[in-house]
Structure formats: structure tokens, C-alpha cells
Amino acid sequence: MDTIANLADGFAIALTWQNLGLALLGAFLGTIIGALPGLGPSNGVAILIPLAFSLGLGATPALILLTSVYYGAMYGGRISSILLNIPGDEPAMMTCLDGHPMAQKGMAGEALSLSGIASFVGSIVATFGLILLAPQLVKIALLFGPAEYFALFTLAFATLGGVSSTNQAKSAFAAALGIGLAMVGVDTQTGVPRFTFGEVHLYDGIDFLVAIVGLFALSEVFLFLEHRHGSSDAEGKKMTIGRIVPPLKMIKDTSGAMARSTGIGFLAGVLPGAGASLGSFLAYALEKKISDKDGTFGKGDPRGLAAPEAGNNAAAGGALVPMLALGVPGSGTTAVLLAVLLSLNITPGPLLFTQNPDVVWGLIAALFIANFMLLALNIPMVGMFTRILMVPPRVLMPIVAMVSFVGIYGISGSSFDLYVMIGFGVLGWVLRKLDVPLVPIILGTLLGNAMESNLRRAITISDGDWSVLFGSPVSLVLWAVALAGFVLPIVVGKVIKARMHGARQTAQAEEMDATD
């Protein structure tokens, strides 16, 4: 009954005109951002952080705007995947396998609408899962002490191989770099400046909002200046939309795939570090094993489209569970949202549901509303969203740069932060060229101080006895999961690459046969 009462209070907050407008704006902008190849939800949320702060929004309205962008980008990633065979983001890669062949058959409208329905099913069920699971996770988390929290943060870093699309070594390097950046500033216990090099502006540490906008948004601009200037990848390409609403038989035939994939995707999202990419792949792989009796997957089978879309959107909702209940991001985008919470002086974790219930339940209620808004947007406006893909990058990227500079200066009023943001933009550009993931840097910057603080507290309480870190059953379980989380992505990654390579070779062979 408490959950129902809390959710009712949340809807009272979310149904104000301001929050409804922000949810609609976020859903619309997120869908557009998700449709643009290469941006994705992490970049989309990072780009719009300055807008949320420059508008002077409170904690709940800002989160409603940004999480609506998050959900909208997960919906929108399918548009370019289906129409252009170019994934809008990593989780949308699996959507290309059957979505684009459907579009080539003249079923682009049906494919876009069906993927929107599958996305809605995955997201709405994941939001219910957030309601049921997060409070229970909070009860368990209240048993945590400093040693358990240090083990939990270690688990988060150990599972970074699942967040990143590259190897474990590069993820570990990026995480170490992020932890090093978190050490910049005055030591809270000793008062000694660390890695400030005499620069007074660094005494308060590095503002992670500046780091996020620089690493994600500006690095994208720099990559455009290097590779995409004068190109028109998305220009001039048109696709026949065809029928907008899929037939009821198609929805009925894919309902089982949506249900199974939603469960798989939600579990993948709840696991720290797994994220929507793994949820999407597991959903497609499972559905292919169950349903592909006639070898139609990869040739435009609607079930092969519905499965990854339901899986990646369910994973997006599931990733909010550990972020809100434990303060540990379940995906790259929730790491960015974690930075927003911390910048608003709200600490995610076990006490969030009791200290800031208006924020949590207002956000959950807004997610329900945003999902219905996204369903309403994504079916009637299929034709309009496809035209967004015609925007030349030379028009888009200057807007991204302008929003970044104006927004960051509006937040801090410091020209020094602009230089720092440019520095992070250059760093992000270099790291992306070296295929070093950026998400572990953000996680390291966000969690580094908390990890250090809990380690010091645990050692202080135990009077210098390091065995306290392994002294409870909870700690031992977390250390064991951390070890498994570090090793398993290496094995799973090799399997995924082998299967993806095989799928590509099969698709190329079929394409060559069709050409002949």
C-alpha cells in the first residue's frame, strides 16, 4: 500500500503543466537525438545537461527532462537503423539485422511502428520493475557498511567491460584515468591539495558536468571537423515509408518475442555494467534460438526486430534500478544521470527513497507518462522523424558546440571551465581515435571520491585491519561477483564477436547471391 500511495504522490508531481511539458520536450528531443547516427542516449543527455541547468530547473523537473531524453533516445535509435542500416547507438545494432531488410521490402512504416510498440512494451514493463525492485534493493542496501560499499564500487569498476565495447585493458585504463581525475582537489581529510599544480581553480576539483560535456559533446564536434566536414551521409537518402500501422496479426505474432526479450533485457540492465547493448544482443540471440525455425531471421523477420527493441528499452529502464537504489550506474547513460543527481546535491543510494521521495516517485511517474508520449509520437510522426535524418551535419554540429559553451558558462560563469571543457573535448577526441571508451572515465570521476572515502572509513573503523574488507558475507559475495564480472565479459565478448562476424559473413554472402 505504501508503494501505491507513493506512486500516487509521484503522479501528483509529474502531472503539473511544467513537468508534462518537460516530459514531452525531452521525449521529442530524445527521439531526434537517437535517430541521428553516432549521438545516442549518453551524448544526448550530456548535450542537454547545460540546457536543464541554464533554465534553472529544480531537481525533479531536471531529471524528468533528462530521463525523458534518455528514453526518447532509446526509442529513436531504431529510426536510422531501419531506414539507413546505420545504428543510432550501440544497442540499436541488432535492430539493423531484420529492421533494414523489412524496410527494403517496402515495410519501413510497419517496421518503425512495430519497433515503437516493442520499445513501449520493454520500457513500460521495466518501469513497473523499477517500482517493485528498487525499494526491495534499498532494504538490502541499508545493511551495507563502508567495507561493503567499497566492494560494491569495486564491482562497478570490475564490470566496466560490459559497459564498454572495447577490451578490458582499455576499460581499466579509462577507469584508472577517471579515478585519477577524481583525486584532483583538496583532500577532505588532510586539507592537502592534490594534483592542482598551484591552480586555485582546481582546489574544488574538476566539475564532472564540464568533463561530461567536453568528453561527449565537444569530442563529437572535433570528430566531425576531422572526418565529416563536407560529407552528407544522411542527405539524399530516401526510403519508402509504406503502411504506418502494422497489422494486428504481426503484433500478435511478435508478442511472445516482446515478452521474453523484455525479461532478458531488464535483467541485463539491472546488472551493473551490462547495459542495453548486452540486453539487445541476448534478446535477439535467445529469440533466434527459440523462433527461427525457417531461417527467416536476418531477412526481415518482424520477431527479429521486436526482440532487440524490447530488450534494449527494458535494459534502459532496468539500469535505473542500481543507479537510484545503490548509487551505482547500470549503464553509460545512467552514469551521466548520476552526475546530474550529484550536482543537484542529491545522493543516490539507500536513503534516497526516504530523504527525497518526491524526486524518486515524481521521476518514476514521469517515466510512465513519457512512455505513453513516446508511443503517441513514434507512430503518427514516423514520416516527420525520418526527415530529421536529412539535417546536414554541418548544421547540427555548430548547434551542439553553441549549446555546450553557452550552457557551461551559464552554469559556472567561469572562463576557466570553458578551457577545461575544451581540454576534455580534445582528450575525448584522442581517446575515441584510440578506441578507448569514455564511459569508464566518467564512472571513475563520479565514484572515485566515494570509493576512497569508504575505504578510509572502513580502515579507520577497523583500526587499520585490512581484513575488514572481506569480513562479512555481503562483502565476500560482492568480491566474488566482481571477479566474475571482470572475467566473464572477456569470454562473452569473444563469443559475441565471433557470432557477429559470422552473421556479417552470412549477410554478405546472401547479398552477393542476390546480386548474382
N, C-alpha and C positions, 0 to 999 in steps of 0.2 A: 504493500500500500504506500509506503514511503516513496518508492520509485515512481508510482503513478502521480503522487502529489508533487514530487519534484519536477517531473516532466510537464505537468500542468503549469507549474510556475515558469518553467522554461518557455513554454509556448506563449505565456503572457508577455514575456520579454521579447521573444522573437517576432511576435505579430504586431509590433509597433510599426508605424509607417516608415520610420528611418531604417529599421533593421530589415524590413521587407524589401525596401528599395536597394539596400546594400547587397542583400542576397541575390536579387535579380541582376544587379550590375555585375557582381562577382561571377555569377553563373554565365552571363553573356560574354564577359571579357575572357573568362577561363576557357570557354569553348573556342573562341577565336584563337587564343594563345596556343591551346592544344592542337588546333588544326594546322598551325604554322610549323613546318618541319624543323626540328632541331631545338625548339624552345622548351616545350614540355612543362610539367607542373612545377618543378623546382625553380626553373628560370622564371616562370610566370608569377609565382608567389614572390620571388625575390625582387622582380621588377616593380611590382605593385606595393611593396612594403613602404617605400617613400610616400606614395600617394595616401596610404592609410594613415601615416603619421602626420603628413602635412595637412590633412583635413581635420586634425585634432580629435579624432575618434577615441572613444573610451575603449576599455579592454574588450568588452563583449562585441560592440559593433565592428571593431577592427578585426577580430577573429572571425566573425560572421562573413565579412567581406573576403578575407584571405582563404578561409576554408571553402567558401563557395567557388573561388577561383580554382582551388585545388581540385574539387570535384568536377568543375566545369572542364578543366584541362584534361582530366582523365576521360571524360566523355569525348572531348574534341579531338583527342589523339587519333581517333579512328578515321577521321574525315580524309586526311591526306593518305593514310594507309590504304583506304579503299579506292580512292579516286586516282592517286598517283603512284601507288605502290611504294610510298615513302613514309616510314613510320613518323608520326608526330613526336613520339618519345619512345623510350626503350620498351615499356610494357606493350606498346601497340605493334611491336614487331610481328608477333604471332597473328595479329589481325590481317596482315598482308597476305598470309598463305591462302586463305579462302575468300577474304573480302575483295581483293582486287580481281580474282577470276570471276566473281559474281558481277562486278562492275563491267568487266569485259564482255560478259554475256548480255549486257543491256539491263542488268538488275541493280544498278547503282543506287537508285532510290530505295528499293527494298532492302538492300544491304545496309545503307545508312540508317534507315528506320529500325531495322531489326537489331543492329548493334546498339542503337539508343535504348531500345527496350531491354536488351540484355544488360546494358550498363545500369539502367534503373533498378532492375531486379537485384544485381550484385550490390549496388550501393545501399538500397533501402534495407536489405537483409543485414548487411554489415552494420548499419546504424542501429538496428534492433540488437545486434550482437554487442555493440558498444554499450548500450544501456544495461544489458544483462551481465556482461563480463567485467566491465571496468570497475563497478562498485565491489564485486567479489575480489578482484585483484587488489583493490585498496585494502580490504580486510587482511589479506595475506601480507601486504606490504607494511602494514603497521607493526608487524613483528620484526621488521628489519632494523638492525643497528648499523653503526659505522662500518664494521667489517663486512657485513652482508652487502651494504651499498657499494663498497669498494669492489667486491666480487661481481656485483651487478654491472658496474661500469666497465670492468674488465671484460665481461660477457659482451657488452655492447661493442667494444673495440675488437674483440675476437671474431665477431660475426660480420665485420665490415666487408669481407669477401662476398657476402650475399648482396650487399648494397651496391658494390662496385661491379662494373662489367669487365674489369681487368683482373690481373692476378693478385694473389695475396701479398706479394712483396711490395708492389706499388701501393696497395691499400695501406699496408703497415707504414710505409714511408710517409704517405699523406697524413695518416693519423698522428704519427710522431711529429710532423711539422705543425699540425693543428694544436697538439698539446704544448709544443714549444711556444707557439703564439699566445696560448693561454697563460703562460708564465710571465709574459711581459707586464710590467707594472710594479707597484709597491707590494711587497709581501705583507699580507694582512696580519701575520703573527709577529714578524720581526721588525716590520717597518723599513726594510732594506729594499731599495729599488733594484729590480731585476731586468736586465736586457733593455734598459731605457736609453743607454748611450748618452746620458745627460740631457735628453729631450724632455722638457717639462710636460709636453702634451701627452707623453706616453705613460706618465705616472699613474693614470687611471686605467691603464691597459688599452687594448685595442677594441674598439666598438665592433661587435660582431655583425651589426647591421651594415656597417661600412664594408667589412670583409665580404659579406654575402653578396651585396650588390656589385662590388668590384669583381669578385671571382666569377659570378654567374653572368650578370648583365653586360658589364664592360668587356669581359673576355669574348663574349659573343660578337660584340661590335668589332673588336680587333680581328677576330677570325673572318668576319665579313670583309673588312678592309683588305685583308690579305688574299682571300680566295674568291669572294663572291662579287666583288665590285664589277659592275657591268654585266653580270650574269642575270639570267631571268629563268631560273629553274622552274618557277611555278607559273611563268607567264605563257600565255598562248596555248595552254593545255586545257582542253575541254572534254567533258565526259557526259554522255547521255544519262540523264537522271532516271528517266523511265517512271514507273509506278512509285508513288511515295509511300503508301501504307502497305506493309507485307500482308499477304492473305492469312486468314486465321489458321489454316492448315499448317503454314510454315511456322507460325508462333507455337502451335500445339506440338509440332514435331521437334522443336528445339527446346521445349520447356524442361525436359529432363536434363539436357546438357546445361541449361542455365542453373538448375538446382544443384547439380553435382559440382559444377565449377565454382559456384558461389561459396559452397562449404570449403573447398580446397583453397580458394583464394583468400578467404577470411583467415583461415589458419596460417597461411603463409604471411599475411600481413601482421598478425599478432606477434609472430616470432621476430624479435629484434634483428634487423639486418636482412631479413628475407626480402620483403618489399613486393611491389606489384609485378616486377619483371618475372620473378620466380613463380608468383601466383598465376600469371598468364601462361607461362610455359607448362607448368604442372597441369593446369586445367585443360589445355589443348592436348597434351600428351595422354592424359587419362581418358579424355573423351574419344580420342582417336582409337585407343585400345578397345574401348567399350563399343563404339558405334560404327567404326569404319569397316564394315563387313564387305562392302563392294569396292573399296579402294577409291572412294569419291573425295576423300579429304585432300586438300591441296588443289582441287579442281573447281572450287566454287560451291562446296557443301555448306549450307546455312548453319549446320551444327558446329562446323569448324570455325565459323565466325562468332557465333553466340558464346561458345565456351571461353575463349580468351578474354572477350569483352566483359562477361560476367565475372571471370576470375580476377582480372586486374582491378576492376572497380570495387569488388569485395575486399581485395587486399588493401586498397587505398583507405577504406573505412576501418579495416582491422588494424592498420598501422597507427591509428589514433589511440587505440587502447593502451599500449605500453607508454605512449607519449604522455597521455593525460594521467594515467594511474601510477606510473613509475618514474616519469621524467626521462625515459629512455626512448629515443625516436625509433619507430619501426621502419622508417624509410627515409630517403633523402629529403623529400618534401616536408615530412614531419620534423626533420631536423631544423629546417628553416622556420617552421611554425613554432618550434621550441624557442628559437632565438627571439621571436616576436613576444612570446609569453614572458620570457625573462626580461626583455626590455621594458615591458609594462609592469615590472615588479610583481609578477605572478609566478610562483614557483610550482611547476607541475610535480606531482607526486602524491603520496598517500593522503596528505592533508588538503589537497586541492578541493576535493568534494565536500569537505566540511568548512574550510575557510573561504572559499569562493564558489559556492553552489550556483550563484546567479550566472557566473561565467560559463561553468560546465554545462548546466542544463539549458541555458539560453543557446549555447552553441549546438548542443545535440538537437534541440527543437528546430533550430535554423537549418541543420543538415537535412531533416525531413522535408522542410519547405523547399530548400534548394533542389532536392532531388525531383520533386514534382515540377518545379520551374524548369529544370533541365529537360525533363521529358516533354513538357509543353513546347520548349524552344527547339528541341532537336528534331522533332518530326515535321511540324509545319514549315520550319525555316531551313530545311535541308538545302534548297536551292540557293538561298542567300549565303549560307555559310560556305558553300563551295566557291563563291565569288571572292571570299576573303583570300583564297589561295592565289588570286591574281595580283595581290598587292606586291609591287616590286620591292625587293629587299633594300634598295637604295632609298626608299621612302620609309620603310619600317625602322631600320637601324638608327637613323638620326633621332627618331622619336624615343627609342629606347635610351639612347645616350642622354637626351634632354631630361627625360623623367628621372634618370639616375642622379644627375648632377643637381638639378633643382630640388629634388626630394631630399637628398642627403644634406645639402646646405640648409634647407628649411628645417631639418631636424636639429642639427648641431650648431649652425651658424658659424662654423669654423672652416676656414680655408685649408687648414692643415688636414682635416678629414678628407677633403677633396683630393689632396695629394696622396693620402694613404689609399683612398679608393682607386685612384689611377694605378698606384703601385700594385694593389691586389689584382686589378684588371690585367696588367702585364704579366703578373705571376700566374694568373689563371690561364692566360693565352699560352704561356710557355708550357705549363703543366699539361694542358689539353693537347698540345702538339706532341708531347712525350707520352701521351695516353696514361697520364697519372690522374686518378679520379679526384674530383673536388669535394665530394660529399664527406669523406673521412676528415678532410681539413676542417670543415665546418663542425663536425661532431667533436673533433679534438679541441677546437676552440671553445665550444659550448660546455663540454663535460670535463675539460681538463682541471679547472679550478675546483669543481665539486669533488672530483676523484681525489685530488691532492688533499683537500680538506678532510674527507672521510678517512683517508689513510692516516693522516696525522692524528685525528681524533681517536681512531682505533688503537694506534700505538701508544698514545698518551694514556688512555684508559687502562691498557694492559701493562703499563709501566715498562714499555719497551720490549714486550714479548711479542715477536712476530708470529708466533703460532696462533694468536688470536684470529688471524685472517682465515684460518682453517678450523676454527674451534666449534662451529655449530653445524648441524645437519643442512641448514639452508645454504650456508657458505659452501659446503662440500658439493651440494647439488649444482650450485651456480658455477663453481670452478670446473666441474665435470662437463656441464653444458657448454661452457666457454671453450674448453679443449675440443669438444666435438664440433662446436660451431666454427672453430678455426680450421679443422681438418676436413670436415665434410664438404664445404664449398669447393675445395681443391678437387675432390673426387667428382662431385656433381657437375662442376664447371667443365671438366673434361668430357663427361658424358653428354652434356648439353651441346658442347661444341661439335662433338662427333655426330650427334643426331642432326644438328642444324646443317652441318656440312653435307651430310647425306641427303637431307631434304632439298638443299640447294642444287646438288648434283642431279637429283631426280627431276626437279623442276626444269633445269636447263636441258636435260635430255628430252623431256616431254616437249619442251618448246621447240627444240631442234627438229624432233619428229614431226611436229605440227607444221613447221616451216617447210620441211621437205615434202 
